[in-house]
Amino acid sequence: MDNPNDLLLKDISVGDAAFFSRMFTQEDVLAFARLSGDKNPLHLDEAYARTTRFGQRLVHGMLVGSLCSALVGMYLPGKRCLYLSQTLLFRKPVFIGDTVVVRGIVRAKSGSTGVLEIGVSITKDHEEVLNGIATVQALT
Amino acid sequence: MRTFSEIVAAVFKISDTEISDSLSSQDIPEWDSMNYLLFIAELEKEFDMSFSMDEVMTAQRLGDIRAVIEARGKKYG
């Protein structure tokens, strides 16, 4: 998606939802390692990762979590979004080559402040790998 | 159900013994514009009510906000 949705606060109701899917490549993991500084071998060293209980390299948890930013910044509410807070619970590992589905649903809306609470669930093969709550303000 | 004071304590990171209706943004270091928005949103969610824009903008002290909740007939603990 190249252009963000442009939802106004009045267009958004509790229960509104959005979803999209994303596959993680090796290039994504390398780029995130460079940007974040997290060059832990669990993400970058295949030989090392094989010795762990995971057996292969993991996608960084925060890289998976960054899809919450895409959800609120591009889909719900989209363009008029100001991030206030985000909680994340990493439930299962994501590996290079995996495709995940990101779903967000509006759980609460404050008409006076423009604050939205969005529940986020990220799944792989219908199993939840991450969940969290995004608190954003819909800008006027 | 959380009480008004519990929400104040959680959002503004103060102990419940410090809370009084006379406290304002001048008294609470964590009372900035962002935390105030989050505070109002938490109150609306917890007490199932809506503040008007005017009420949000004109409230100066915790007592002003508590008075709005009381006027709505909500039990705030």
Backbone of each chain as ProteinMPNN parsed JSONL, in Angstrom:
{"seq_chain_A": "MDNPNDLLLKDISVGDAAFFSRMFTQEDVLAFARLSGDKNPLHLDEAYARTTRFGQRLVHGMLVGSLCSALVGMYLPGKRCLYLSQTLLFRKPVFIGDTVVVRGIVRAKSGSTGVLEIGVSITKDHEEVLNGIATVQALT", "coords_chain_A": {"N_chain_A": [[0.869, -1.193, 0.0], [0.689, 2.101, -0.981], [-0.405, 4.623, -0.564], [-1.725, 6.216, 2.266], [-4.787, 5.441, 4.088], [-7.322, 7.902, 4.757], [-8.813, 8.569, 7.195], [-11.213, 10.346, 9.026], [-11.9, 11.303, 12.426], [-14.64, 11.191, 12.859], [-15.364, 9.304, 11.047], [-14.742, 6.933, 12.102], [-15.543, 4.106, 14.047], [-16.147, 2.26, 17.089], [-15.23, -1.081, 16.845], [-14.625, -1.036, 14.152], [-12.424, -2.308, 11.665], [-9.237, -3.358, 10.267], [-7.017, -4.986, 7.964], [-3.948, -6.561, 6.803], [-1.39, -8.296, 4.927], [1.991, -9.592, 5.192], [5.195, -10.581, 4.062], [8.231, -11.718, 5.425], [11.527, -11.079, 4.505], [15.012, -12.068, 3.991], [16.402, -9.777, 3.457], [14.874, -7.847, 4.727], [15.371, -8.477, 7.415], [18.131, -8.047, 7.581], [18.232, -5.303, 6.98], [16.777, -4.271, 9.15], [18.442, -5.022, 11.237], [20.623, -3.407, 10.707], [19.475, -0.823, 10.928], [18.436, -0.776, 13.533], [20.498, -1.608, 15.104], [20.53, -4.008, 16.324], [22.233, -6.725, 16.134], [22.187, -9.311, 16.854], [23.216, -12.707, 16.788], [21.202, -14.587, 16.578], [19.504, -13.664, 14.735], [21.043, -13.173, 12.503], [23.054, -15.077, 12.008], [23.189, -18.045, 10.549], [24.347, -20.527, 11.167], [24.776, -20.346, 13.904], [22.104, -19.959, 14.753], [21.019, -22.435, 14.139], [21.91, -23.992, 16.208], [20.32, -23.358, 18.311], [17.134, -23.662, 20.067], [15.337, -22.928, 18.213], [16.261, -23.514, 15.699], [16.605, -22.153, 13.311], [17.112, -18.912, 11.759], [15.602, -16.107, 13.408], [13.079, -13.663, 12.74], [13.426, -10.379, 13.904], [11.706, -9.573, 16.896], [10.798, -6.96, 17.303], [10.762, -6.067, 14.737], [8.675, -7.478, 13.604], [6.78, -6.394, 15.268], [6.827, -3.808, 14.345], [5.009, -3.699, 12.346], [2.69, -2.878, 13.464], [2.893, -0.171, 13.377], [2.632, 0.287, 10.66], [0.016, -0.513, 10.382], [-1.508, 1.431, 11.876], [-0.583, 3.79, 10.792], [-1.072, 3.644, 8.092], [-3.509, 2.362, 7.571], [-5.555, 2.413, 9.694], [-6.01, 4.808, 11.918], [-4.758, 5.866, 9.639], [-3.53, 8.389, 7.541], [-3.979, 10.585, 9.315], [-2.827, 10.057, 11.819], [-1.475, 9.98, 15.085], [0.873, 8.489, 16.964], [0.598, 7.334, 20.268], [1.039, 5.374, 22.241], [2.234, 1.964, 22.572], [1.68, -1.394, 23.199], [3.264, -4.594, 23.355], [3.149, -8.087, 22.949], [5.072, -10.826, 22.528], [4.397, -13.784, 21.142], [4.876, -16.1, 19.642], [7.592, -17.428, 17.623], [8.749, -15.839, 14.595], [9.884, -16.645, 11.401], [12.386, -16.168, 8.818], [11.003, -15.754, 5.644], [8.453, -16.361, 6.4], [4.948, -15.571, 6.219], [2.841, -13.159, 7.56], [-0.316, -12.127, 8.983], [-1.797, -9.098, 9.712], [-4.021, -7.739, 11.953], [-6.249, -5.208, 12.975], [-8.427, -3.76, 15.364], [-10.795, -1.364, 16.36], [-11.098, -0.612, 19.674], [-11.826, 1.258, 21.537], [-13.0, 4.63, 21.608], [-12.47, 8.047, 21.915], [-14.365, 10.801, 21.697], [-13.911, 13.432, 22.474], [-11.157, 13.786, 22.8], [-10.0, 12.563, 20.635], [-8.635, 10.237, 20.873], [-7.849, 6.937, 20.115], [-8.203, 3.479, 20.83], [-6.626, 0.692, 19.733], [-6.842, -2.66, 19.18], [-4.426, -5.029, 18.391], [-3.64, -7.851, 16.477], [-1.376, -10.224, 15.36], [-0.967, -12.797, 13.109], [0.229, -16.068, 12.112], [-0.245, -18.543, 9.837], [-2.779, -18.822, 10.967], [-2.249, -18.873, 13.657], [-1.642, -16.984, 16.569], [1.027, -14.762, 16.701], [1.82, -12.428, 17.786], [0.516, -9.914, 19.939], [-1.098, -6.835, 20.85], [-1.711, -3.462, 22.055], [-2.502, -0.542, 20.432], [-2.367, 2.836, 21.066], [-3.609, 5.718, 19.794], [-3.838, 9.056, 18.448], [-6.296, 10.577, 16.558], [-5.647, 12.962, 14.314], [-6.866, 16.282, 13.668]], "CA_chain_A": [[0.0, 0.0, 0.0], [1.545, 3.279, -1.087], [-1.071, 5.815, -0.055], [-2.477, 5.879, 3.48], [-6.176, 5.844, 4.235], [-7.428, 9.254, 5.329], [-10.042, 8.519, 7.987], [-11.441, 11.344, 10.051], [-12.399, 10.707, 13.665], [-16.082, 10.94, 12.726], [-15.548, 8.145, 10.162], [-14.263, 5.736, 12.805], [-16.405, 3.628, 15.128], [-15.696, 1.072, 17.82], [-15.53, -2.274, 16.059], [-14.028, -0.925, 12.819], [-11.232, -3.163, 11.597], [-8.427, -3.343, 9.055], [-6.001, -6.048, 7.983], [-3.074, -6.71, 5.646], [-0.412, -9.368, 5.131], [3.382, -9.185, 4.898], [6.168, -11.651, 4.166], [9.535, -11.208, 5.863], [12.656, -11.601, 3.741], [16.322, -11.899, 4.61], [16.768, -8.37, 3.31], [14.184, -7.118, 5.805], [16.07, -8.738, 8.68], [19.428, -7.354, 7.515], [17.974, -3.862, 7.068], [16.381, -3.941, 10.531], [19.641, -5.146, 12.074], [21.426, -2.183, 10.463], [18.769, 0.359, 11.431], [18.217, -0.818, 14.985], [21.727, -1.947, 15.816], [20.412, -5.335, 16.933], [22.878, -7.678, 15.243], [22.247, -10.582, 17.572], [23.392, -13.804, 15.831], [19.96, -15.36, 16.414], [18.834, -13.124, 13.547], [21.965, -12.976, 11.381], [24.019, -16.167, 11.838], [22.422, -19.279, 10.359], [25.011, -21.637, 11.873], [24.467, -20.171, 15.326], [20.667, -20.156, 14.973], [20.739, -23.884, 14.074], [22.248, -24.615, 17.495], [19.317, -22.966, 19.31], [15.91, -24.471, 19.992], [14.535, -22.483, 17.077], [16.746, -24.24, 14.537], [16.812, -21.263, 12.163], [17.143, -17.509, 12.162], [14.336, -15.457, 13.705], [12.834, -12.245, 12.452], [13.393, -9.618, 15.158], [10.368, -9.344, 17.434], [10.398, -5.569, 17.096], [10.471, -5.889, 13.311], [7.292, -7.93, 13.472], [5.986, -5.385, 15.972], [6.769, -2.558, 13.58], [3.832, -3.722, 11.477], [1.645, -2.099, 14.142], [3.044, 1.2, 12.878], [2.027, 0.305, 9.328], [-1.443, -0.618, 10.551], [-2.146, 2.681, 12.29], [-0.142, 4.894, 9.95], [-1.521, 3.519, 6.715], [-4.847, 1.792, 7.428], [-6.558, 2.691, 10.718], [-6.782, 5.66, 11.025], [-4.067, 6.214, 8.396], [-2.763, 9.637, 7.403], [-4.138, 11.541, 10.427], [-2.548, 9.286, 13.026], [-0.337, 10.295, 15.941], [1.09, 7.376, 17.889], [0.776, 7.726, 21.665], [1.696, 4.275, 22.955], [2.056, 0.644, 21.978], [2.135, -2.557, 23.983], [3.538, -5.749, 22.497], [3.414, -9.38, 23.576], [5.59, -11.72, 21.489], [3.885, -15.07, 21.588], [5.533, -17.208, 18.934], [8.63, -16.914, 16.734], [8.525, -15.66, 13.164], [11.129, -16.977, 10.714], [12.559, -15.578, 7.491], [10.169, -16.448, 4.672], [7.079, -16.466, 6.913], [3.969, -14.521, 5.922], [1.946, -12.911, 8.695], [-1.486, -11.284, 8.749], [-1.948, -8.098, 10.769], [-5.418, -7.302, 12.103], [-6.476, -4.212, 14.017], [-9.831, -3.45, 15.595], [-10.959, -0.242, 17.277], [-11.723, -1.077, 20.907], [-12.378, 2.405, 22.257], [-12.865, 5.897, 20.886], [-12.815, 9.228, 22.7], [-14.733, 11.878, 20.785], [-13.404, 14.732, 22.92], [-9.697, 13.878, 22.686], [-9.54, 11.929, 19.398], [-7.801, 9.076, 21.196], [-8.385, 5.624, 19.736], [-7.467, 2.313, 21.32], [-6.744, -0.307, 18.672], [-6.286, -3.964, 19.506], [-3.705, -5.579, 17.245], [-3.276, -9.275, 16.525], [-0.612, -10.657, 14.183], [-1.025, -14.26, 13.068], [0.932, -16.843, 11.081], [-0.983, -19.806, 9.704], [-3.932, -18.746, 11.885], [-1.822, -18.871, 15.069], [-1.222, -15.644, 16.955], [2.444, -14.645, 17.024], [2.017, -11.175, 18.515], [-0.654, -9.057, 20.128], [-0.785, -5.591, 21.554], [-2.692, -2.377, 21.986], [-1.987, 0.733, 19.941], [-3.149, 4.014, 21.45], [-3.25, 6.764, 18.836], [-4.756, 10.18, 18.368], [-6.653, 10.939, 15.197], [-5.449, 14.402, 14.194], [-7.892, 16.969, 12.869]], "C_chain_A": [[0.896, 1.23, 0.0], [0.916, 4.529, -0.486], [-1.904, 5.472, 1.17], [-3.96, 6.213, 3.348], [-6.201, 7.219, 4.904], [-8.737, 9.346, 6.115], [-10.075, 9.654, 8.997], [-11.99, 10.64, 11.286], [-13.875, 10.34, 13.524], [-16.361, 9.719, 11.848], [-15.287, 6.838, 10.881], [-15.198, 5.395, 13.949], [-15.747, 2.452, 15.835], [-16.148, -0.152, 17.029], [-14.991, -2.216, 14.637], [-12.719, -1.694, 12.8], [-10.504, -2.958, 10.278], [-7.443, -4.501, 9.13], [-5.17, -6.006, 6.713], [-2.08, -7.819, 5.948], [0.962, -8.904, 4.69], [4.27, -10.418, 5.03], [7.509, -11.038, 4.565], [10.667, -11.895, 5.11], [13.961, -11.44, 4.522], [16.747, -10.431, 4.558], [16.101, -7.51, 4.392], [14.957, -7.255, 7.117], [17.42, -8.013, 8.7], [19.238, -5.846, 7.661], [17.604, -3.471, 8.498], [17.574, -4.026, 11.469], [20.504, -3.895, 11.945], [20.785, -0.976, 11.105], [18.709, 0.38, 12.953], [19.496, -1.014, 15.771], [21.658, -3.311, 16.474], [20.948, -6.384, 15.959], [23.089, -9.012, 15.95], [22.318, -11.735, 16.571], [22.138, -14.658, 15.644], [19.219, -14.908, 15.145], [19.728, -13.182, 12.307], [22.857, -14.181, 11.062], [23.282, -17.506, 11.776], [23.022, -20.443, 11.157], [24.717, -21.559, 13.367], [22.996, -20.488, 15.594], [20.306, -21.641, 14.966], [21.025, -24.571, 15.398], [21.226, -24.297, 18.583], [18.063, -23.81, 19.135], [15.022, -24.065, 18.811], [14.974, -23.152, 15.769], [17.003, -23.409, 13.298], [16.728, -19.833, 12.658], [15.741, -16.953, 12.369], [14.276, -14.064, 13.102], [12.779, -11.531, 13.802], [11.943, -9.398, 15.609], [9.875, -7.932, 17.16], [10.155, -5.27, 15.619], [9.047, -6.36, 13.018], [6.368, -6.884, 14.1], [5.845, -4.088, 15.203], [5.579, -2.536, 12.624], [2.636, -3.027, 12.131], [1.687, -0.651, 13.645], [2.439, 1.321, 11.484], [0.502, 0.267, 9.443], [-2.061, 0.737, 10.859], [-1.773, 3.838, 11.359], [-0.668, 4.847, 8.528], [-2.99, 3.118, 6.592], [-5.872, 2.362, 8.404], [-5.934, 3.457, 11.865], [-6.072, 6.061, 9.735], [-3.345, 7.541, 8.52], [-2.804, 10.519, 8.652], [-3.821, 10.922, 11.784], [-1.338, 9.831, 13.764], [-0.235, 9.188, 16.98], [1.295, 7.91, 19.303], [1.456, 6.623, 22.473], [1.408, 2.961, 22.249], [2.531, -0.414, 22.97], [2.325, -3.716, 23.018], [3.757, -6.992, 23.346], [3.815, -10.336, 22.459], [5.265, -13.153, 21.898], [4.57, -16.247, 20.912], [6.568, -16.62, 17.976], [8.132, -16.78, 15.292], [9.866, -15.871, 12.481], [11.181, -16.297, 9.347], [11.782, -16.422, 6.482], [8.718, -16.613, 5.122], [6.234, -15.302, 6.429], [3.049, -14.389, 7.125], [0.78, -12.044, 8.242], [-1.66, -10.382, 9.97], [-3.402, -7.646, 10.796], [-5.514, -6.292, 13.234], [-7.959, -3.952, 14.141], [-9.933, -2.335, 16.631], [-11.729, -0.727, 18.494], [-12.351, 0.062, 21.7], [-12.102, 3.662, 21.458], [-13.288, 7.017, 21.815], [-13.098, 10.373, 21.743], [-14.1, 13.209, 21.172], [-11.909, 14.877, 22.696], [-9.179, 13.312, 21.365], [-8.696, 10.694, 19.633], [-8.545, 7.785, 20.831], [-7.531, 4.528, 20.365], [-7.712, 1.192, 20.311], [-6.077, -1.601, 19.109], [-5.658, -4.564, 18.257], [-3.409, -7.05, 17.489], [-2.561, -9.623, 15.23], [-0.551, -12.179, 14.213], [-0.183, -14.823, 11.932], [0.242, -18.185, 11.023], [-2.071, -19.925, 10.765], [-3.548, -18.867, 13.358], [-1.28, -17.494, 15.411], [0.258, -15.642, 17.337], [2.727, -13.387, 17.853], [0.667, -10.535, 18.771], [-0.252, -7.821, 20.909], [-1.912, -4.59, 21.409], [-1.987, -1.115, 21.525], [-2.927, 1.836, 20.422], [-2.68, 5.162, 20.576], [-4.235, 7.913, 18.977], [-5.022, 10.451, 16.898], [-6.591, 12.457, 15.101], [-6.546, 15.035, 13.33], [-7.226, 17.843, 11.807]], "O_chain_A": [[1.753, 1.385, 0.869], [1.619, 5.392, 0.04], [-2.707, 4.539, 1.128], [-4.349, 7.122, 2.615], [-5.228, 7.638, 5.531], [-9.644, 10.097, 5.755], [-9.11, 9.896, 9.722], [-12.485, 9.516, 11.201], [-14.308, 9.297, 14.015], [-17.457, 9.159, 11.891], [-15.568, 5.762, 10.353], [-15.6, 6.265, 14.723], [-14.912, 1.748, 15.268], [-17.299, -0.244, 16.602], [-14.907, -3.25, 13.974], [-11.993, -1.73, 13.794], [-11.069, -2.456, 9.306], [-7.077, -4.948, 10.217], [-5.607, -5.492, 5.683], [-1.944, -8.237, 7.098], [1.095, -7.954, 3.918], [4.132, -11.2, 5.971], [7.872, -9.961, 4.091], [10.758, -13.122, 5.077], [14.012, -10.777, 5.558], [17.367, -9.915, 5.487], [16.702, -6.565, 4.903], [15.169, -6.277, 7.833], [17.804, -7.436, 9.717], [19.991, -5.188, 8.378], [18.071, -2.449, 9.001], [17.713, -3.215, 12.385], [21.044, -3.389, 12.929], [21.465, -0.185, 11.758], [18.906, 1.421, 13.58], [19.585, -0.645, 16.942], [22.619, -3.737, 17.116], [20.23, -6.868, 15.084], [24.045, -9.738, 15.674], [21.562, -11.747, 15.6], [22.026, -15.378, 14.652], [18.427, -15.652, 14.567], [19.226, -13.235, 11.184], [23.363, -14.286, 9.944], [22.817, -18.03, 12.789], [22.294, -21.241, 11.748], [24.443, -22.571, 14.013], [22.674, -21.2, 16.545], [19.405, -22.068, 15.689], [20.449, -25.62, 15.688], [21.258, -24.896, 19.658], [17.944, -24.576, 18.179], [14.078, -24.773, 18.459], [14.172, -23.334, 14.853], [17.566, -23.912, 12.325], [16.337, -19.564, 13.793], [14.814, -17.269, 11.623], [15.291, -13.38, 12.973], [12.153, -12.026, 14.739], [11.071, -9.078, 14.801], [8.708, -7.717, 16.831], [9.43, -4.333, 15.283], [8.31, -5.713, 12.275], [5.324, -6.538, 13.547], [4.873, -3.353, 15.377], [5.185, -1.472, 12.146], [1.688, -2.635, 11.45], [0.653, 0.004, 13.511], [1.811, 2.329, 11.159], [-0.205, 0.936, 8.69], [-3.013, 1.156, 10.201], [-2.566, 4.759, 11.164], [-0.711, 5.864, 7.836], [-3.651, 3.487, 5.621], [-6.958, 2.759, 7.982], [-5.355, 2.821, 12.746], [-6.723, 6.554, 8.814], [-2.632, 7.782, 9.494], [-1.8, 11.131, 9.016], [-4.473, 11.232, 12.781], [-0.304, 10.112, 13.158], [-1.151, 8.981, 17.775], [2.078, 8.836, 19.511], [2.338, 6.894, 23.287], [0.482, 2.851, 21.446], [3.636, -0.335, 23.507], [1.642, -3.812, 21.999], [4.471, -6.949, 24.348], [3.025, -10.628, 21.561], [5.798, -13.665, 22.882], [4.814, -17.275, 21.544], [6.452, -15.467, 17.561], [7.236, -17.495, 14.845], [10.88, -15.335, 12.929], [10.154, -15.904, 8.794], [11.89, -17.648, 6.468], [7.854, -16.963, 4.319], [6.73, -14.19, 6.249], [2.541, -15.382, 7.645], [0.873, -11.322, 7.249], [-1.668, -10.849, 11.109], [-3.946, -7.222, 9.777], [-4.944, -6.483, 14.308], [-8.675, -3.924, 13.14], [-9.244, -2.357, 17.651], [-12.863, -1.194, 18.379], [-13.303, -0.151, 22.45], [-11.113, 3.755, 20.731], [-14.349, 6.945, 22.434], [-12.198, 10.862, 21.061], [-13.787, 14.025, 20.305], [-11.434, 15.98, 22.428], [-8.027, 13.557, 21.008], [-8.103, 10.158, 18.697], [-9.705, 7.585, 21.193], [-6.305, 4.631, 20.425], [-8.852, 0.795, 20.067], [-4.876, -1.626, 19.377], [-6.281, -4.602, 17.195], [-2.981, -7.44, 18.575], [-3.066, -9.356, 14.14], [-0.139, -12.777, 15.207], [0.081, -14.153, 10.934], [0.147, -18.888, 12.029], [-2.258, -20.977, 11.375], [-4.425, -18.956, 14.218], [-0.54, -16.902, 14.626], [0.689, -16.42, 18.189], [3.749, -13.299, 18.534], [-0.227, -10.601, 17.927], [0.802, -7.779, 21.543], [-2.917, -4.834, 20.741], [-1.013, -0.671, 22.131], [-4.137, 1.769, 20.207], [-1.508, 5.539, 20.604], [-5.316, 7.764, 19.546], [-4.095, 10.544, 16.093], [-7.385, 13.158, 15.73], [-7.073, 14.419, 12.404], [-7.915, 18.505, 11.031]]}, "seq_chain_B": "MRTFSEIVAAVFKISDTEISDSLSSQDIPEWDSMNYLLFIAELEKEFDMSFSMDEVMTAQRLGDIRAVIEARGKKYG", "coords_chain_B": {"N_chain_B": [[-13.717, -2.79, 38.451], [-11.958, 0.2, 37.966], [-11.118, 2.903, 40.197], [-11.532, 6.507, 40.223], [-9.303, 7.696, 41.456], [-7.411, 5.643, 41.237], [-6.978, 5.589, 38.503], [-5.934, 8.158, 38.126], [-3.554, 7.868, 39.603], [-2.265, 5.875, 38.109], [-1.937, 6.975, 35.512], [-0.679, 9.465, 35.945], [1.41, 8.812, 37.528], [1.587, 9.087, 40.369], [1.356, 8.687, 43.934], [-1.516, 7.358, 45.655], [-1.919, 8.688, 48.003], [-1.122, 11.231, 47.541], [-3.031, 12.399, 46.056], [-5.414, 14.895, 45.397], [-8.346, 16.961, 45.021], [-7.549, 19.494, 44.381], [-5.273, 19.438, 42.898], [-3.366, 20.344, 40.006], [-2.053, 20.75, 36.652], [0.178, 22.117, 37.272], [1.069, 21.053, 39.57], [1.638, 18.4, 39.212], [4.158, 16.657, 37.856], [4.031, 14.756, 35.745], [1.805, 15.461, 34.372], [1.267, 16.246, 31.405], [0.44, 17.4, 28.074], [-0.024, 15.137, 26.522], [-0.365, 13.018, 28.365], [-2.594, 13.985, 29.643], [-4.582, 13.749, 27.683], [-4.612, 10.959, 27.443], [-5.439, 10.338, 30.001], [-8.08, 11.406, 30.093], [-9.223, 9.798, 28.092], [-8.976, 7.285, 29.289], [-10.651, 7.604, 31.499], [-13.132, 7.953, 30.219], [-13.423, 5.464, 29.053], [-13.42, 3.754, 31.273], [-15.573, 4.626, 32.845], [-17.587, 4.612, 31.065], [-18.508, 6.884, 29.546], [-18.74, 10.15, 27.965], [-16.728, 12.969, 27.616], [-17.274, 16.413, 26.912], [-15.789, 18.523, 24.385], [-15.44, 21.058, 25.392], [-15.511, 20.666, 28.173], [-13.185, 19.159, 28.486], [-11.258, 21.003, 27.692], [-11.569, 23.148, 29.441], [-11.256, 22.229, 32.041], [-9.27, 22.523, 34.938], [-8.281, 21.47, 37.247], [-7.994, 18.369, 39.108], [-10.312, 18.089, 40.559], [-12.183, 19.427, 39.003], [-12.515, 17.714, 36.885], [-13.413, 15.43, 38.168], [-15.847, 16.399, 39.03], [-17.303, 16.575, 36.672], [-17.66, 13.907, 36.04], [-19.197, 13.141, 38.204], [-21.441, 14.706, 37.755], [-22.481, 13.408, 35.627], [-23.653, 11.338, 36.785], [-22.151, 9.136, 37.416], [-20.531, 6.528, 39.275], [-17.563, 7.043, 40.839], [-15.839, 5.979, 42.63]], "CA_chain_B": [[-13.768, -1.414, 37.941], [-10.983, 1.067, 38.633], [-11.645, 4.159, 40.722], [-10.951, 7.737, 39.676], [-7.967, 7.873, 42.03], [-6.511, 4.619, 40.682], [-6.619, 6.033, 37.152], [-5.022, 9.298, 38.323], [-2.26, 7.338, 40.056], [-1.63, 5.099, 37.034], [-1.56, 7.819, 34.372], [0.214, 10.558, 36.335], [2.519, 8.23, 38.299], [1.671, 9.611, 41.728], [0.745, 7.758, 44.883], [-2.883, 7.807, 45.945], [-1.919, 9.597, 49.169], [-0.837, 12.591, 47.078], [-4.126, 12.869, 45.195], [-6.488, 15.719, 45.951], [-9.073, 17.653, 43.964], [-6.928, 20.792, 44.075], [-4.069, 19.271, 42.067], [-3.461, 20.736, 38.606], [-0.847, 20.431, 35.884], [1.312, 22.792, 37.907], [1.488, 20.277, 40.75], [1.958, 17.02, 38.834], [5.142, 16.7, 36.757], [3.667, 13.903, 34.615], [0.608, 16.019, 33.721], [1.535, 17.008, 30.194], [-0.722, 17.37, 27.172], [-0.283, 13.78, 26.068], [-0.918, 12.242, 29.481], [-3.951, 14.483, 29.917], [-5.455, 13.092, 26.698], [-4.726, 9.55, 27.818], [-6.226, 10.342, 31.237], [-9.491, 11.593, 29.724], [-9.651, 8.603, 27.347], [-9.114, 6.19, 30.264], [-11.857, 7.865, 32.293], [-14.287, 7.701, 29.359], [-13.553, 4.018, 28.868], [-13.714, 3.092, 32.546], [-16.886, 5.037, 33.356], [-18.559, 4.535, 29.974], [-19.074, 8.216, 29.387], [-17.987, 11.02, 27.064], [-16.55, 14.371, 27.97], [-17.367, 17.328, 25.784], [-14.52, 19.219, 24.119], [-15.382, 22.203, 26.303], [-15.148, 20.155, 29.502], [-11.776, 18.761, 28.439], [-10.388, 22.171, 27.531], [-11.699, 24.109, 30.555], [-10.87, 21.643, 33.333], [-7.95, 22.959, 35.374], [-7.863, 20.656, 38.386], [-8.604, 17.038, 39.185], [-11.666, 18.255, 41.073], [-13.058, 19.83, 37.893], [-12.791, 16.508, 36.095], [-14.241, 14.558, 39.011], [-17.184, 17.001, 39.062], [-17.983, 16.21, 35.416], [-18.062, 12.496, 36.171], [-20.29, 13.119, 39.18], [-22.62, 15.307, 37.123], [-23.038, 12.407, 34.711], [-24.275, 10.309, 37.599], [-21.304, 7.944, 37.457], [-19.848, 6.25, 40.541], [-16.159, 7.09, 40.503], [-15.06, 5.299, 43.648]], "C_chain_B": [[-12.779, -0.54, 38.711], [-11.669, 2.328, 39.134], [-10.963, 5.328, 40.036], [-9.52, 7.896, 40.177], [-6.969, 6.866, 41.473], [-6.06, 5.013, 39.276], [-5.677, 7.221, 37.229], [-3.627, 8.787, 38.656], [-1.523, 6.646, 38.918], [-1.121, 6.002, 35.918], [-0.496, 8.84, 34.763], [1.346, 10.112, 37.261], [2.704, 8.931, 39.651], [0.994, 8.624, 42.674], [-0.638, 8.277, 45.255], [-2.953, 8.717, 47.167], [-1.664, 11.046, 48.756], [-2.027, 13.214, 46.352], [-5.117, 13.736, 45.973], [-7.12, 16.48, 44.795], [-8.405, 18.956, 43.547], [-5.72, 20.667, 43.151], [-4.345, 19.668, 40.62], [-2.161, 20.347, 37.896], [0.397, 21.075, 36.496], [1.898, 21.952, 39.044], [2.006, 18.891, 40.384], [2.91, 17.034, 37.639], [4.729, 15.888, 35.525], [2.41, 14.387, 33.879], [1.051, 16.892, 32.571], [0.357, 16.792, 29.24], [-1.059, 15.945, 26.739], [-0.919, 12.95, 27.179], [-2.325, 12.697, 29.827], [-4.951, 13.838, 28.956], [-5.686, 11.633, 27.074], [-5.585, 9.402, 29.076], [-7.711, 10.445, 30.922], [-10.021, 10.348, 29.014], [-9.86, 7.42, 28.297], [-10.378, 6.36, 31.097], [-13.11, 7.54, 31.474], [-14.533, 6.203, 29.2], [-14.022, 3.351, 30.153], [-15.125, 3.387, 33.025], [-17.954, 5.076, 32.27], [-19.277, 5.866, 29.785], [-18.247, 8.986, 28.374], [-17.898, 12.405, 27.655], [-16.818, 15.201, 26.732], [-16.003, 17.98, 25.598], [-14.349, 20.367, 25.114], [-14.953, 21.766, 27.699], [-13.68, 19.777, 29.558], [-10.873, 19.985, 28.452], [-10.425, 23.094, 28.761], [-11.302, 23.543, 31.913], [-9.445, 22.056, 33.686], [-7.374, 22.023, 36.44], [-8.534, 19.298, 38.349], [-10.049, 17.142, 39.667], [-12.659, 18.652, 39.986], [-13.476, 18.599, 37.09], [-13.688, 15.555, 36.88], [-15.685, 15.074, 39.027], [-17.973, 16.649, 37.801], [-18.503, 14.775, 35.516], [-19.251, 12.378, 37.114], [-21.578, 13.647, 38.561], [-23.277, 14.336, 36.145], [-23.716, 11.269, 35.477], [-23.463, 9.031, 37.7], [-20.681, 7.782, 38.842], [-18.36, 6.151, 40.242], [-15.258, 6.525, 41.594], [-14.489, 6.186, 44.712]], "O_chain_B": [[-12.76, -0.538, 39.942], [-12.671, 2.768, 38.571], [-9.949, 5.164, 39.357], [-8.621, 8.199, 39.393], [-5.805, 7.202, 41.26], [-4.907, 4.799, 38.902], [-4.711, 7.287, 36.469], [-2.639, 9.222, 38.064], [-0.311, 6.803, 38.769], [-0.006, 5.821, 35.43], [0.464, 9.063, 34.026], [2.141, 10.932, 37.721], [3.812, 9.313, 40.027], [0.159, 7.823, 42.254], [-0.903, 9.477, 45.183], [-3.935, 9.438, 47.349], [-1.949, 11.975, 49.512], [-2.031, 14.412, 46.068], [-5.589, 13.365, 47.048], [-6.52, 16.63, 43.731], [-8.677, 19.467, 42.461], [-5.198, 21.674, 42.672], [-5.407, 19.373, 40.073], [-1.29, 19.697, 38.475], [1.521, 20.63, 36.263], [3.056, 22.114, 39.427], [2.733, 18.275, 41.163], [2.507, 17.387, 36.531], [5.034, 16.273, 34.396], [2.002, 13.79, 32.883], [1.198, 18.106, 32.712], [-0.599, 16.088, 29.566], [-2.23, 15.588, 26.605], [-1.908, 12.256, 26.947], [-3.156, 11.895, 30.253], [-6.037, 13.428, 29.367], [-6.812, 11.138, 27.029], [-6.362, 8.455, 29.197], [-8.512, 9.659, 31.429], [-11.129, 9.893, 29.294], [-10.804, 6.647, 28.133], [-11.089, 5.393, 31.37], [-14.041, 6.918, 31.986], [-15.671, 5.733, 29.21], [-14.906, 2.495, 30.133], [-15.801, 2.504, 33.552], [-19.08, 5.512, 32.508], [-20.504, 5.944, 29.86], [-17.177, 8.533, 27.966], [-18.891, 12.948, 28.14], [-16.606, 14.731, 25.614], [-15.174, 17.997, 26.507], [-13.251, 20.613, 25.613], [-14.126, 22.422, 28.332], [-13.003, 20.039, 30.552], [-9.849, 20.006, 29.135], [-9.43, 23.744, 29.081], [-11.038, 24.305, 32.843], [-8.533, 21.96, 32.864], [-6.164, 21.813, 36.525], [-9.523, 19.1, 37.643], [-10.908, 16.375, 39.234], [-13.828, 18.269, 40.032], [-14.628, 18.464, 36.677], [-14.605, 14.951, 36.326], [-16.631, 14.286, 39.036], [-19.186, 16.448, 37.866], [-19.633, 14.478, 35.129], [-20.189, 11.62, 36.863], [-22.662, 13.117, 38.803], [-24.473, 14.429, 35.87], [-24.281, 10.353, 34.878], [-23.996, 7.971, 38.027], [-20.345, 8.766, 39.501], [-17.934, 5.281, 39.482], [-14.034, 6.593, 41.482], [-13.813, 5.703, 45.62]]}, "name": "protein", "num_of_chains": 2, "seq": "MDNPNDLLLKDISVGDAAFFSRMFTQEDVLAFARLSGDKNPLHLDEAYARTTRFGQRLVHGMLVGSLCSALVGMYLPGKRCLYLSQTLLFRKPVFIGDTVVVRGIVRAKSGSTGVLEIGVSITKDHEEVLNGIATVQALTMRTFSEIVAAVFKISDTEISDSLSSQDIPEWDSMNYLLFIAELEKEFDMSFSMDEVMTAQRLGDIRAVIEARGKKYG"}
